[in-house]
Amino acid sequence: AVGGAVNSYVSRTKQIEAFGLALKNVGLTQAGTTAAFKEATAIANRLGAPVQQVEKSYQRMVPALKAAGASSQKTGKFIENITARTQTLGLNTEESGRLFEAFAQVLSKGKLQAEELNQQISELDGAFRTQLADAIGVNVEQLTELVSAGKITAPVFIEAVNSMANGVEELQKRIKNGTATIQQLQNQIGNISVATLTQ
């Protein structure tokens, strides 16, 4: 039992160190890294999402969002929105990682390309294309044309995703009014264990 506890503590310590190093490597200060760590925990608790998954999302997404010129407020909202989508869709850890990777690729490339939209994102999230078109104010056919022309740049993509219905409010409501899903409850229990190791 003691060995298991020590291994869990060491594993968690490594995760926290990796989180800090990843964000410092893209120019965040110690204060910025600490704020991001706290925000990741807050997002996980608000949505009933696994805290370690949200932390990994920060590690992967912050460099891409920073390169796209997103403010810390837009960065937090973007990650929260994508996290909510993964929870609403019931994606497992591997699928959630693939979805986050697809979004990170859009930001890294500086624009949404057909490959990400048609294969990587739509394969995991069938409603995304229609919702993105609505957020931009066009129909799906026009969206396809804009993507082909390279008009959906990273800043446009961030704004659109942040304005979409991503399930954030519904997930938060379930946590607040005591009607959390079984998955949310399981995640919250896991988050308590992670928080205990962090203290």
N, C-alpha and C positions, 0 to 999 in steps of 0.2 A: 504493500500500500504506500509506504514511504517512497519507495523507488518510483512508483507511478506518479506520485505527487511531484516529486523532484523533476521527473522527465517533462511533465505538463508545464511546470514553472519555467524550465529551461526553454522549452519550445515557444512558450508565450513571450519570454524575454527576447528571443531571436526574432519573432514576428514584429515586436515593437521596435527593435533596433533596425530591422529592414525597412519598416515604414518610415522611420526618421531619416535614414540614409537616402532612401529613394526621393523624398521630398527636398532634402537639403541639396541633393545633386542637381536639382533644377532651379536652385536659387532661393528657396524659401529659407527664411531665418528660423532660428530656434523657436521664436514666438509664433511664427506662421505655421511651423510644423506641429507645435503643441495645439494650436487652434484647430488645425485640420484633424488631428487625432481626436480631439473632443467632439468636433462636428460629426466625424464618422460614427462615434459612439452614440451621439444624439440621434442621428438619422436611423441607425439600427434600432434604437429603442422606440422612436416615434412610429416606425413602420412595422416593427416586429420582424425585422430581418436579421440574419446572422451577422454579428459585428465583424467577424473576421472577413466575411465576403465584402462588406462595405469598405473595410480598410484596404483590401486588395484592389477594390475599384478606385479608391483614391490614389493608390500607388501607380496604377496604370493610366488613369484618366488625367490626373493633375498636370503631368508634363505636356500632354496633348492639348489640354484646355488652356494652359499657360501660353503655349506656342500660338494658339488661336486668338490670344488677347483677351480671354475671359477674365472678368474680375473674380475675386474670391467668393462673392455672393452668388454670381452666376454659376461658378464652378460647383459650389455646394448644392445649388438648386438642380443643376444638370445631373449630378451624381444621384441625388435623392430621387429625381424623376425616373432615371434608368433603373435604380434599385427597386422602386415601386413597380415598374413594369415587370421585372423578373419575378417579383413576389406574386403579382396579380396573375401572371401567366403560369405560375407554379413550376418555374424552371428549376432544375436541379443545379448543383454547384458548377458542374462542367458546362451545362447549357448557358448558365448566367455568365460564366467566364467568356464563352464564345460571343455572346451578345455584346458584352462590354468591349471585347477586342474589336468587334466590327465597328462600334461607335468610335473607339480610339483611332482606328485606321482612317475613318472619315476625317477626323480632326487633324491627324498627322499629315494626310495628303493635302489638306486644305480645302477639300470639296467632297461632296457626296458623289460617288460614281455608281454606275449601274451594277457593278459586281457586288458592292456592299448592300445596296438596296434590294436587288433581286434575289441574291443567294444568301448571304450571311444574315441579314436582318430579317427579311420577310420569311425566311425558312423557320425562324424561331418565333416571330411575332407577325402573324398574318394581318393584323389590323393596322400595322404601323404605316404602310404606304398611304392608305386612305386618310388616316389621321394627320400625317405629315402634309399631304396635299391640302387638307382643310386648314391647317395651321398657317400655311403659306398663302392661302386664299386662291388656290387653283384647283382644277379637277385632276384626276389621276393621269389622264393623257397629257395634260399640260405639264404636270410634274415630271413625267418621263422625258419630255422634250427639254425641260430645264436641266435635268440631270445630264442628259446627253450633251447639252451645250456647256456644261460645267458651271452653271449659274447658281447652284446650291452650294455656296462657299461655307467654310467652317463657321464663321460668325452667324450666317443666315440659319444654318443647321442648329446651332446652339439656341438661338432665339426661338426657332420653331419648336424644338423639343421642349423647351422650358414653358411654352405656352399651350402645349397639348394636354389633354386629359390623360394623365399617366397613372391614376389610381392612388395618388398620395393621400388625398382627402379621405377616401373610403378606408384605406388601411389605418390611418390615424384615428378615424372615428371608431373603428372596431376596437382598437386598443383602449381608447378613452371610455367607451360605454360598456366595456366588459363583454363584448361579443367577438373577441379575437378568434381567428380560425385556429384549428389544431396546429397548423404549421407555424403560425405566429407564436402560439404558446410554447411550442417546442423550441423555436428560435430564442424566445425570451429566457427560457430555462437555460439554454446553452450560453446566452449572453451573461447570465448571472455567474455561471461557472468561470467564464472568461474574465469577468470583472473581478472576481475573487482572486484569480491568479495575478491580475495586474496590480492589485493593491499591495 
